[in-house]
Each structure stands twice: as C-alpha cells, then as structure tokens.
Amino acid sequence: MTLSHRIGALAQLTLQEPRQAARVLLAEDVPIRARTAGLLLVAVVSSLLASLQVGSDLGGLDPFSRFMLASPFRAAVFQWLFLALTVVLVHRVGRAFGGHGSFPDALLVVVWLQLLMLALQVVQLVATLIAPPLAGIIGLAGFALFVWLMTVFTAELHGFRSRGKVLLGLVLTGLAAGLILGTATVLILGPEAFADV
C-alpha cells in the first residue's frame, strides 16, 4: 500500500473509529525528524490557506487575528508557535494527571489532526468563494470535530478512560493558555501593534 493510500485509509478510520485510529497512528514508527518537519509544514500550509481565505479584507477580524494575518510569514510563525505549545500542553498536562504519553507521540497526534484540518480548510476556502455563509458553518463544524478528535486521541495517547474528563481538561487548559498568551502578546508588542493593523 502506498503512502497516500495509507494516509487516506487512516483519515477514513479517524472519522469512523477515532480511538482505533489513534492506536494505529501511535503504532506507526514515524521518525522524529518527519514529525518535526510535519509540524512546520502544516503550520505553513494552514497559515497560507487562512491568508487566502481572508484576502485583504481584515476589517471583520478581531485585533489579534488582524495583526497575525496581516503578514503570511507572521501568520506561519504564530501558527507554528501555537501548534508547538499545543504539543507541549498535550504532553505535560496529560502526564501531570497520570498519563503515560510521550512527547514524540503527542507531536505525532497534533501533526496528524492538523493535517486533517487542512482538508477542511480547503473545503472552507472553496465555500468562501461559492457560498460565504456556508463557510462559517463549515468552520464551526471543523472546530467541533477537531476538539472531539483531540479529546479521543489525547485519551488514547495517555491511557485515560474518561473522555469527558479529557474534554474538560482540554477546554480549561485552552482557556488558561489563551488568556496567558493574549496578555503576554499585548505586554510584549504593546497595544499600538494592534491599533495600527
């Protein structure tokens, strides 16, 4: 089976039986360099798709999104930092609550799920050109799917039985990280960095 067929089969399994897909993924002997390069690749592609989707119309975005998407390079850097932080949190917070997942496997999970989200981004980009209201629905559905898959894959990664508790942990960790990062960004860059965008 070729690599593309294996990826397609795993993607289908992820949508149908995510817990089994997580076990299959974690059993793959993916080199650490490929995992690291994958994180960079999905960050760059995701930021490019986001920049294409918003185009030059940044007026309807919040100040942070306007600042980030005003430059494709800046968007890629922020996206990579966000994904790298996600890997660290999935690993460290899970271990803090008794999980046994490794950092390389946390990296693999984040890269894989973000790769799937790239396909949804492409669909959303096409919908933006054809039926803009539909693009918003696809975006919300994609976010809900990502949260659910991240919950299932994190539970399998760390050996947790309660997916409800994992979901709660992901939500609380995400809120705390968002608050800290938002405050730090404003303190480091200053309010004027966002006012001029």
Backbone as a ProteinNet text record, in pm:
[ID]
protein_1_A
[PRIMARY]
MTLSHRIGALAQLTLQEPRQAARVLLAEDVPIRARTAGLLLVAVVSSLLASLQVGSDLGGLDPFSRFMLASPFRAAVFQWLFLALTVVLVHRVGRAFGGHGSFPDALLVVVWLQLLMLALQVVQLVATLIAPPLAGIIGLAGFALFVWLMTVFTAELHGFRSRGKVLLGLVLTGLAAGLILGTATVLILGPEAFADV
[TERTIARY]
84	0	88.2	60.3	140.2	112.3	200.3	185.4	53.6	16.7	-107.7	-230.1	-225.7	-335.7	-343.3	-226.7	-223.5	-277.1	-239.9	-289.8	-440.6	-488.2	-631.3	-708.7	-654.9	-721.5	-724.9	-614.5	-609.3	-703.2	-714	-806.2	-950.6	-985.2	-1119.8	-1145.9	-1048.2	-1061.8	-1074	-1002.8	-1008.5	-1148.9	-1217.5	-1353.2	-1455	-1427.3	-1522	-1498.4	-1373.2	-1336.4	-1211.5	-1227.5	-1109.5	-1019.4	-1077.1	-991.9	-903.6	-961.3	-881.8	-776.8	-816.7	-722.5	-606	-633.5	-526.6	-428.1	-478	-389.1	-303.8	-366.8	-292.1	-183.9	-221.1	-125.3	-7.2	-36	70.3	159.7	110	191.5	285.7	261.8	348	485.1	589	725.4	770	707.3	740.2	864.8	968.3	1090.3	1060.2	1136.1	1113.4	1135.8	1228.9	1253	1130.3	1063	942.8	831.2	822.5	720.3	746.5	873.4	910.1	887.1	928.9	907.1	758.8	681.1	536.7	471.5	519	462.6	486.3	606.8	638.5	555.8	541.9	468.7	321.4	256.7	113.9	92.2	189.8	179.1	184.7	277.6	293.4	171.8	127.8	13.9	-113.7	-133.3	-252.7	-257.3	-142.3	-137.6	-161	-109.8	-132.4	-279.7	-343.5	-485.9	-569.4	-531.9	-604.6	-588.5	-466.6	-442	-520.5	-528.7	-606	-754.5	-801	-942.8	-986.5	-906.1	-944.7	-906.3	-804.8	-761.3	-711.7	-753.1	-711.7	-817.2	-928.7	-1037.1	-1018.4	-946.2	-918.7	-1007.9	-1095.9	-1175.1	-1267.7	-1317.9	-1412.8	-1349.5	-1216.9	-1147.6	-1117.4	-1091.7	-1050.9	-908.4	-865.3	-733.7	-617.5	-619.4	-508.5	-503.1	-619.9	-622.8	-578.6	-618.6	-574.4	-423.2	-369	-224	-151.3	-202.9	-136.6	-145.5	-263.7	-285.1	-242.9	-202.3	-155.9	-28.9	45.2	167.7	164.4	175.1	177.6	290.8	407.2	519.5	488.8	432.2	395.2	289.1	194.7	89.8	149.3	249.2	312.5	387.3	455.8	530.2	434.5	327.8	230.4	163.6	132.3	68.3	161.1	289.5	384.8	398.7	406.7	417.3	294.1	176.2	52.1	51.1	90.8	91.3	197.3	314.3	419.5	374	306.1	253.9	147.9	66.3	-35	30.1	139	212	261	322.5	376.3	265.2	152.5	42.5	-21.2	-42.3	-99.3	-10.2	120	213.7	222	251.6	280.6	156.2	45.3	-76.3	-127.2	-120.9	-161.2	-75.7	54.7	144.7	119.2	85.9	59.3	-60.8	-154.2	-273.3	-263.2	-141.1	-120.5	-112.3	-108.1	-97.6	42.4	55.5	186.7	233.7	167.2	205.7	340	415.5	546.8	534.2	638.4	638	636.7	719.5	713.4	575.3	506	372.1	271	285.7	199.8	221.1	345.9	378.8	311.3	316	255.4	104.1	41	-104.8	-144.4	-73.8	-106.6	-85.3	24.7	51.7	-57	-94.8	-195.1	-330.7	-374.8	-505.6	-504.4	-392.4	-384.8	-382.2	-323.7	-324.2	-467.3	-548	-688.6	-762	-728.7	-795.1	-759.5	-642.5	-606.1	-705.7	-751.9	-851.4	-979.5	-1018.2	-1137.9	-1116.3	-994.5	-963.9	-979.1	-936.9	-951.6	-1098.6	-1179.4	-1324.1	-1384.6	-1341.2	-1392.7	-1352	-1230.6	-1184.6	-1270.1	-1300.1	-1386	-1525.4	-1576.1	-1709.1	-1713.4	-1602.9	-1596.4	-1618.6	-1567.9	-1582.4	-1722.1	-1782.7	-1910.9	-2029.5	-2022.6	-2134.1	-2075.9	-2044	-1980	-2049.6	-2184.8	-2247.5	-2215.3	-2201.9	-2169.1	-2028.9	-1939.7	-1802.8	-1798.9	-1883.8	-1889.7	-1937.3	-2036.1	-2087.6	-1980.5	-1908.3	-1800.1	-1692.3	-1662.6	-1562.1	-1601.1	-1726.5	-1774.1	-1773.8	-1820	-1821.6	-1679.7	-1587.2	-1448.1	-1386.5	-1419.4	-1367	-1420.2	-1550.3	-1610.3	-1547.7	-1525	-1462.2	-1320.9	-1246	-1108.4	-1105.1	-1193.6	-1197.2	-1229.6	-1326.5	-1365.2	-1251.7	-1190.1	-1080.1	-960.4	-932.6	-822.5	-851.3	-977.5	-1016.1	-991.4	-1038.1	-1024.4	-877.4	-802.5	-661.8	-578.6	-609.7	-537.3	-566	-691.6	-727.7	-651.9	-643.3	-571.5	-421.2	-369.2	-226.5	-182.4	-261.9	-222.8	-285.3	-373.1	-434.9	-547.8	-614	-726.5	-855.2	-939.9	-1065.2	-1179.6	-1181.5	-1292.1	-1264.5	-1334.5	-1317.3	-1380.4	-1483.3	-1544.2	-1445.8	-1368.4	-1269	-1157.4	-1121	-1017.8	-1067.2	-1193.1	-1250.8	-1250.9	-1292.2	-1291.7	-1150.3	-1054	-915.5	-864.4	-901.6	-859.5	-919.9	-1048.3	-1115.5	-1053.1	-1034.5	-978.4	-833.7	-757.2	-618	-612.9	-701.4	-705.6	-742.3	-840.8	-881.7	-768.5	-702.7	-593.2	-477	-442.8	-332	-364.7	-490	-530.4	-522.4	-566.2	-561.3	-417.8	-332.1	-191.6	-120.8	-143.2	-78.6	-128.2	-258.9	-313.4	-255.2	-247.7	-192	-43.8	30	173.4	198.8	115.5	133.4	114	10.2	-16.2	96.1	145	252.3	382.8	410.9	537.2	531.7	423.9	414.3	354.5	275.6	212.5	80.7	-15.1	-144.8	-134.9	-32.3	-18.6	5.3	60.1	86.4	-43.6	-149.8	-278.5	-361.6	-339.7	-418.7	-383.7	-261.6	-218.8	-248.3	-298.6	-326	-449.5
-119.6	0	125.6	217.3	338.9	430.2	529.8	623	699	741.7	817.6	732.2	602.9	513.5	490.5	478.1	458.1	580.5	699.2	822.7	834	802.2	807.2	709.3	587.1	485.9	527.9	586.8	631.3	749	837.3	951	901.3	802.7	746.7	678.5	605.1	538.8	640.6	753	857.5	912.8	928.5	982.1	877.2	750.1	643.8	585.4	553.7	493.2	563	684.6	763	695.8	621.2	558.3	450.3	372.4	271.9	338	448.7	522	575	619.2	668	556.5	437	324	289.5	292.5	264.2	369.5	496.6	605.4	594.3	569.6	564.3	442.1	342.2	223.6	244.7	350	379.9	427.4	377.6	415.2	533.6	648	768.5	833.3	858.2	920.4	1056.9	1090.4	1216.8	1336	1321.9	1432.1	1455.5	1347.2	1360.7	1426.5	1394.4	1455.3	1604.9	1639.3	1780.3	1858.7	1799.8	1865.2	1876.4	1775.6	1778.8	1894.2	1922.8	2034.8	2166.6	2183.5	2305.2	2313.9	2202.8	2201	2236.3	2174.2	2202.2	2345.1	2399.7	2538	2634.4	2610.5	2697.7	2689	2567	2549.5	2606	2583	2634.2	2786.5	2850.1	2996.4	3052.2	2983.7	3028.5	3017.7	2908.2	2891.5	2996.8	3026.3	3128	3265.8	3296.2	3424.4	3435.9	3326.5	3326.5	3345.4	3285.7	3293.4	3434.5	3502.9	3638.5	3741.3	3709.3	3803.3	3933.2	4042.9	4173.9	4235.2	4166.2	4217.1	4169.6	4247.7	4212.2	4287	4369.7	4456.7	4383.4	4266.1	4194.7	4105.8	4104.6	4017.3	4089.6	4011.1	4069.1	4123	4211.2	4275.7	4176.7	4069.4	3974.1	3903.5	3860.7	3793.3	3887	4014.4	4111.8	4127.5	4137	4152.4	4029.9	3910.8	3788.7	3766.8	3788.3	3757.6	3870.4	3983.7	4093.4	4055.5	3957.7	3910.1	3757.1	3695.9	3549.2	3486.8	3551.5	3499.6	3503.6	3615.4	3628.5	3525.1	3502.4	3404.1	3264.9	3230.5	3099.4	3082.1	3187.4	3181.1	3161.3	3240.2	3227.9	3091.4	3040.4	2909.9	2799.9	2808.6	2709.7	2715.9	2836.7	2852.4	2796.5	2822.4	2771.8	2618.8	2558.9	2413.1	2352.7	2415.3	2366.3	2372.5	2481.4	2492.8	2386	2357.7	2252.4	2118.3	2087.5	1962.1	1956	2065.3	2069.2	2050.4	2119	2109.1	1970.9	1914.3	1779.9	1680.6	1697	1606.9	1632.2	1757	1787.5	1781.3	1837.7	1834.7	1691.7	1614.3	1474.4	1396.4	1418	1348.7	1392.9	1520.2	1570.7	1502.9	1454	1386.8	1234.9	1185.1	1041.4	972.2	1048.2	987.5	936.8	851.6	793.4	824.9	917	950.2	1020.1	993.3	1054.8	1183.7	1266.2	1391.2	1365.6	1272.1	1245.5	1199.7	1120.5	1075.5	1189.6	1279.9	1398.3	1482.8	1493.5	1566.5	1501.1	1369.6	1296.6	1316.4	1312.7	1332.2	1470.4	1573.8	1710.8	1730.2	1677.1	1690	1620.2	1500.2	1424.4	1496.1	1540.4	1606.6	1739.3	1809.8	1935	1909.1	1797.8	1760.5	1737.7	1672.8	1653.4	1787.3	1878.1	2008.2	2089.4	2061.5	2130.6	2098.5	1973.8	1935.9	2015.2	2033.9	2114.2	2260.1	2308.7	2447.1	2469.3	2369.7	2379.8	2384.9	2298.1	2298.2	2432.2	2485.6	2614.4	2727	2719.6	2821.4	2820.9	2702.6	2691	2743.2	2710	2756.6	2908.5	2969	3114.5	3181.1	3118.6	3174.2	3148.7	3035.7	2997.2	3042	3009.8	3040.6	3079.9	3207.5	3252.9	3209.3	3213.8	3168.7	3022.9	2940.9	2800.2	2783.8	2873.9	2866.3	2879.6	2966.7	2982.6	2856.4	2790.4	2665.3	2557.1	2550.4	2452.6	2479.8	2607.7	2643	2597.8	2619.8	2577.8	2426	2358.8	2212.7	2157.1	2220.4	2177.6	2194.2	2303.9	2327	2221.9	2192.9	2092.2	1954.8	1922.9	1795.5	1787.5	1898.2	1899.1	1876.1	1943.5	1928.7	1784.6	1725.3	1588.3	1490.5	1504.3	1415.1	1433.7	1557.2	1582.1	1516.9	1520.3	1455.4	1305.3	1241.4	1096	1055.5	1128	1093	1118.3	1224.5	1251.4	1143.9	1101.6	994.7	867	834.1	712.8	728.6	847.2	874.5	850	898.2	891.3	774.2	699.6	586.7	624.3	738.8	781.4	712.6	673.9	608.3	708.3	814.2	910.5	1019.6	1012.5	1116.2	1247.7	1240.3	1362.3	1444	1377.1	1447	1502.8	1427.5	1476.6	1601.3	1598.4	1714.8	1836	1815.8	1925.9	1979.3	1888.7	1931	2010.6	1967.5	2039.8	2179.9	2190.8	2321.1	2416.1	2369	2454.3	2492.8	2397.1	2426.6	2527.1	2509.4	2602.5	2743.3	2755.4	2887.7	2955.2	2879.4	2935.3	2976.9	2890.1	2921.9	3042.4	3051	3165.4	3296.3	3293.9	3414.8	3458.4	3362.3	3394.6	3444.7	3376.7	3417	3552.8	3576.5	3705.3	3819.9	3799.5	3902.8	3925.6	3815.1	3827.1	3897.3	3867.9	3930.4	4081.2	4123.5	4267.3	4334.4	4267.3	4325.7	4336.8	4236.6	4236	4331.7	4323.8	4404.3	4542.2	4554.2	4682.1	4699	4772.4	4792.1	4858.5	4939.4	5011	4915	4795.4	4699.2	4651	4647.6	4603.6	4719.5	4836.6	4953.9	4998	4969.4	5015.4	4916.5	4799.4	4697.8	4734.7
0	0	0	-89.7	-99.5	19.9	36.1	148.1	139.8	18.7	3.5	38.8	1.6	35.5	186.2	248.6	394.4	467	419.1	480.4	461.4	340	314.4	399.9	415.3	497	643.9	692	830.5	853.1	753.8	765.6	775.4	693.4	697.7	831.9	880.6	1010.2	1123.1	1110.4	1213.1	1227	1115.8	1119.5	1164.7	1135.7	1168.2	1307.6	1337.7	1465.9	1519.5	1575	1614.3	1717.2	1809.4	1911.2	1848.8	1759	1689.3	1600.4	1535.5	1450.9	1532.7	1654.1	1740.8	1772.6	1798.6	1826.9	1704.9	1587.3	1464.3	1441.9	1460.7	1440.3	1535.2	1663.2	1762.8	1745.4	1674.2	1647.3	1529.1	1451.6	1336.8	1384.3	1321.5	1358.3	1273	1297.4	1221.1	1281.3	1202.8	1255.9	1318.2	1421.5	1491.5	1398.7	1301.5	1207.9	1119.8	1081.6	999.9	1080.5	1208.2	1293.5	1309.6	1330.4	1347.1	1217.9	1105.6	976.7	946	986.4	965.3	1038.7	1159.6	1235.5	1162.9	1109.3	1035.1	907.3	837.5	711.2	731	828.7	848.2	896.5	971.2	1015.8	898.2	807.2	690.5	599.6	568.1	478.1	539.8	668	735.8	733.3	757.6	757.7	618.1	515.2	377.7	340	378.8	349.2	422.1	546.6	622.7	558.9	512.7	447.1	316.6	241.1	116.8	144.5	253.5	283.7	319.8	400.4	441.4	336.1	252.8	149.7	211.6	153.1	205.4	296.3	314.7	398	541	620.3	759.5	857.5	804.8	890.8	985.2	943.8	1028	1132.4	1140.6	1234.6	1364.6	1468.5	1595.7	1582.3	1674.6	1661.7	1649.9	1728.3	1723.3	1588.3	1537.8	1406.8	1295.5	1303.6	1202.9	1206.2	1327	1341.4	1285.9	1315.1	1274.2	1123.2	1064.5	923.4	830	885.6	800.9	725.9	778	713.8	709.3	590.1	581.6	663.1	662.9	740.7	889.4	933.5	1074	1110.9	1020	1044.8	1060.7	976.7	984.8	1116.4	1159.7	1286.3	1402.7	1405.5	1514	1511.8	1392.5	1382.3	1432.6	1397.3	1445.5	1596.9	1650.5	1796.1	1866.3	1808.5	1866.4	1865.8	1754.7	1745.4	1838.1	1844.5	1933.4	2078.8	2114.8	2250.9	2276.5	2175.6	2189.5	2219.5	2148.5	2172.5	2316.4	2362.8	2499.3	2601.4	2581.8	2677.6	2676.6	2557.9	2550	2624.5	2609.8	2676.8	2826.5	2863.6	3004.1	3092.5	3046.9	3128.9	3143.9	3035.2	3044	3141.8	3138.1	3230.4	3373.9	3392.3	3526.8	3591.3	3508.5	3560.3	3549.7	3539.9	3544	3409.5	3300.7	3168.6	3140.9	3039.4	3008.2	2866	2797.6	2661.2	2654.1	2548.2	2529.9	2448.7	2455.6	2378.9	2228.4	2175.7	2031	1984.7	2067.8	2029	2035.9	2133.4	2138.9	2013.3	1970.3	1847.3	1726.6	1719.4	1608.1	1603.5	1719.1	1727.1	1676.6	1722.3	1682.6	1532.8	1480.7	1336.7	1255.7	1295.9	1221.7	1220.8	1337.3	1344.3	1268.5	1273.9	1199.7	1049.7	1008.7	867.3	819	900.9	865.6	857.4	947.8	947.7	823	763.7	640.2	528.3	523.7	423.4	443.5	568.4	596.5	561.3	581.1	544.8	394.4	316.5	171.5	133.7	195.5	170	209.7	323.3	369.7	275.6	221.1	127.1	1.4	-50.5	-168.4	-137.6	-19.1	20.4	33.9	76.1	87.6	-47.5	-153.2	-287.6	-345.2	-308.2	-366	-280.6	-152.5	-60.7	74.2	94.4	218.8	347.9	356.7	481.9	515.3	410.5	431.6	488.8	452.4	502.5	654.4	708.3	853.2	922.3	863.4	920.7	916.8	805.1	792.3	896.5	919.2	1018.9	1158.6	1196.3	1328.6	1341.4	1234.6	1235.9	1244.2	1172.4	1175.5	1313.6	1380.1	1515.2	1612	1602.1	1689.2	1664.3	1536.5	1501.9	1557.5	1545.3	1595.2	1745.7	1819.2	1965.3	2003.4	1933.8	1964.7	1933.5	1816.9	1781	1874.2	1911.4	2004.9	2139.8	2180.8	2306.1	2299.9	2193	2179.1	2166.4	2083	2061.8	2187.1	2261.2	2385.6	2489.3	2497.2	2590.8	2557.3	2429.5	2387.8	2409	2382	2399.4	2542.9	2638.2	2778.8	2854	2787.9	2855.2	2948.8	2922.4	3004.8	2957.9	3052.3	3017	2997.2	3076.4	3071	2967.5	2854.9	2753.5	2797.4	2883.8	2935.7	3017.7	3101.5	3182.6	3095.5	2991.8	2899.3	2826.9	2782.2	2715	2807.3	2931.7	3028.4	3048.6	3058.8	3075.8	2956.7	2835	2715	2711	2745.9	2742.9	2844.8	2967.3	3072.1	3041.1	2990.4	2953.6	2839.3	2739.6	2627.1	2669.8	2758.5	2807.2	2884.5	2971.4	3050.4	2961	2865.4	2774.2	2688	2639.9	2558.5	2634.7	2760.5	2843.2	2868	2900.8	2928.4	2802.4	2689.7	2564.5	2516.9	2528.3	2487.2	2568.3	2699.8	2787.2	2757.5	2738.2	2710.2	2577.5	2476.9	2345.7	2353.6	2425.1	2440	2518.3	2622.8	2703.6	2625.4	2542.1	2466.9	2348.4	2271	2148.8	2173.3	2278.2	2306.6	2232.1	2287.1	2222.9	2084.9	2064.8	1937.1	1821	1849.1	1742.5	1680.1	1759.7	1710.5	1657.3	1712.8	1671	1529.6	1485.9	1353.5	1242.4	1277.8	1175.1	1095.9
[MASK]
+++++++++++++++++++++++++++++++++++++++++++++++++++++++++++++++++++++++++++++++++++++++++++++++++++++++++++++++++++++++++++++++++++++++++++++++++++++++++++++++++++++++++++++++++++++++++++++++++++++

